[in-house]
Amino acid sequence: MVAFILHFIVNQRGHITELVTQKFLPPFYLFNVYQQAGFKNQLSDAKKKEGSSPGTGGAKTLDKAVEHVLQICANLDSAIVSTKKYAPELKERVPRPKRFFDIVEQRAKDPFGDHLKWMMNLIHDYMDLPPDFRLRECGTQEYEADVVILEQRGVQENNRLLAQCALHLRQYNDALLINDTLRMVDAYRSLKEFYITKRTMTIDGTDFFLLGLFEGENPQIFITCPDMLTPCFRDFTKDSRYSVVAQAGGREVRREHMNEYLEDLTGKAIDSVQSLSHREFRAKITELQEKAFFCSKLEQRHQADRRSRNTAASIQLLCRNCFTPVASGSDIKLVDNVQYVNINPDFKRHYKVGEQVILDRSFEDWEPGCRLRCKICNKEWGFEIKYKKSALMPNLAIKNFALETPDGRRTVKKWKDVPFTVEDFSIEEYIEENFPDLFN
C-alpha cells in the first residue's frame, strides 16, 4: 500500500533525504490515485532507485523544481526529513567525484554522417513528402519527432510508402545521433542490425527500394575509426575523479554542465520544501492529491466516453507494417486485467510462430509461448501465452497494429487508449467454445 512506503534518497549535494509516510488521506483514496493517475511506474522506479536523487522532473527553474518535489511527496503521501547536520560525515562516506573535461578536436570532416544525410535526402525525394509537412534538420531529436508523426500519418492515410520511408528515416537519424556521440562503427552497426530484420519483411517496391538503397551503399558507408567513447562513468570512492571525453562546445559538455546545474537545483528545491511549515506543507500536499484524484476521475470518464463511441465488432485490427486486416475488436479479451488475447481460432491463419520467449521470472497463472509474426510481412505482433496450463492464446501488443474505426484509421501505443471496450476473458466460455466435446 502506498500509505506505508518508506524511501530513502541520497543526493550528491550531501543531504540524506527520507520520504516519511504521512496520514493526510485515507489509504484507499491514495491507492485509487496511485493506480488510476499513473503513479505506479513512478513508485516502482522510486523503489528501484534507492540512493538516487529525486531530480527536477525536467524543470529548469526553482519554482518548477519545488513543484516536482512536492508532487513526489503527494504521490507517495510522504514528507521529507533531511539530516543536514550529518552532511560533513556523509560527504566523507559518499564523496563526490571530481570532474575533468578531456576536450578533443571537432571533426573537420564527417564523411560518414554526410553520406547518411545524402541517403536520407534520396528517401525524401522518393517518398514525395506531403506539401503541408516540413522535416527539420537531420540528426536531431526534432527530426526524430517529425518522422514519428510522419509514420503515424502514413498509417492513418493508408499510405504505406510514406509510413515505411518514415520508419527507415528514423533509423538513419538514430545512426546520426550515435555517430555524433559514440563511434561511427556503432552507428553503422545499428543500421546494419535494423536492415538484417528488414530482409525478411519485403513485400512491395517500397521495401525493395529502401533495402536496396542501404545494401547498395553499404560498402560506401562502412567507415572505421578509432574508438571515441563520450559516456562518463562516476566512481564514488574517496579522491575519485571522472573524465568526460567531448568535443569543444559539443552537446556532451553542455549536458554535463546542465546535469550539474540540475543537481544543485534539486538540492535547493528540497531545501525550499523543508523550509515550509507543517501547515503549509500539508495544505500543498492535500491540494496536489485532490487535484490528482479529480484529474484521474476525469480521465476515466474520458476513456469511458471514447470506448462507448464504438462497438468492439465495428473495429478492425490491421498489421502495422503491411496493413492487412487480421482481427476484429470483438476477438480481443482481457486476461486478469493484464494480457490482451485474441480468442478467435481463425486468427491462426494470419500469423506464424517463431522462437520461444524466455522471461526472467515466472507467473502463477500463465507462462510464455513462442513469438508471433505476421504471415505476410513478418512483423512481430506479440507472443503466445498458456493460461492455467490449458488455454494457448495469442497475446498481442497493440502498438504493432493499426485500428480501422468508423471514424478512420488510427494508431495507439497502449491498449487503454483503444476506442472500444474490451471484455474480460472467461476460461469457462473459452473451453466451452473451443472444446465442446468435453461437455458431452
Secondary structure, 3 states (H helix, E strand, C coil): CHHHCCEEEECCCCCEEEEEECCCCCHHHHHHHHHHCCCHHHHHHHHHCCCCCCCCCCCCCHHHHHHHHHHHHHHHCEEEEECHHHHHHHHHHCCCCEEEEEEECCCCCCHHHHHHHHHHHHHHHHHCCCCCCCCCCCCCHHHHHHHHHHHHHHHHCCCHHHHHHHHHHHHHHHHHHHHHHCCHHHHHHHHHHHHHHHCCCCCCHHHHHHHHHHHHHHHHHCCCCCCCCCCCCCCCCCCCEEEEEEECCCHHHHHHHHHHHHHHHHHHHHHHHHCCCHHHHHHHHHHHHHHHHHHHHHHHHHHHHHHHCCCHHHCEEEECCCCCEEEEHHHEEEECCCEEEECCHHHHHHEEEEEECCCCCCCCCEEEEEEEEECCCCCEEEEEEEECCCEEEEEECHHHEEEEECCEEECCCCHHHCCCCCEECCHHHHHHHHCHHHHC
